[in-house]
Amino acid sequence: MDRRTGKTLQITQFEAARKKRLAVSTVIILIMIPAILVATVFTVSNGWYLPLSLLVLALVMAPFFMVFERRRPKAREVVLIAMMCALTVVIHMFFHIILPVQVGTAMVIIAGISLGPEAGFLIGALSRFVVNFFMGQGMWTPWQMFCWGLLGFLAGLAFNLNEEDHLKSTTFKVIMGPLLAVVFAEILAYVSYLIVPGNDPGFPFWRLYVFGAFGLLAGVLLQRKRLPADGLSLALFTFFTTFIIYGGLMNCAAMVTGAIYPGSDGISLSALRAVYISGAPYDLLHASTAALSVFLLGEPMIKKLERVKIKYGIYKR
């Protein structure tokens, strides 16, 4: 076997392992963890949120440690993950006390881009679990862990760091398709309200989440290439995924966790619609501040993390 053939075989094996990790991660994130969240609906009044949160952590660790395949992870690799978790927790807590800026969400997305989707989900879920020891554990904890982890996972899949030019690129052409898909979906939400207003007393913000989710899905299908990791792309990705995915899922969690209290509408479509309407302003603030944070911090932190990975030869995606 010559050197070129051996290198090709090594790349093929690496790609096969990466696809295997992605398949396992997808099953865990899209099937097993949502099943745990559904279990919280039936155990919401029993105080089982802490064991369920620990079960979520155990599940998200599986695809991450598959990165190391049959070897033991080096201390420097684990330290990098622990450092990003600690930094996310500290920064989120600091700004939560000082200013209502969601820098923690931006840190999870940056971690997913730099360290890959599996590490991004682990850092997001673990950081949210630790944060809630200070901000309050509750039946919402597994939902918040899943949402933060999902943002890190999607960021790791969406962005490309294989070429150095992508870090310097500010072209708008690459993100034009997904952006137009989401914007068109939101316009369609408003047009649908004008044509069929329904029983909503005012503008139905819940349509922004529903139509935005379909627009985001269409944008993903249109975008065949990964996004460049420049400030504009990072900010737009952060804004739309935070508002549509994080906000949409956490509004569902608010309906589920609030169903046990007296006077609530229970779990119903009308209750979900009311939660979406009342939660839209907060979700807009959350998405806007997270997008601003990642616009200011994203590129410098990603470059620093890439230098650390290259210098110590750790955690190749």
Secondary structure by P-SEA (a helix, b strand, c coil): ccaaaaaaaaaaaaaaaaaaaaaaaaaaaacaaaaaaaaaaaaccccaaaaaaaaaaaaaacccccccccccccaaaaaaaaaaaaaaaaaaaaaaaccccaaaaaaaaaaaaaccaaaaaaaaaaaaaaaaaaaccccaaaaaaaaaaaaaaaaaacccccccccccccccccaaaaaaaaaaaaaaaaaaaaacccccccccaaaaaaaaaaaaaaaaaaccccccccaaaaaaaaaaaaacaaaaaaaaaaaaaaccccccccccaaaaaaaaaaaaaaaaaaaaaaaaaaaaccaaaaaaaaaaaaaaccccc
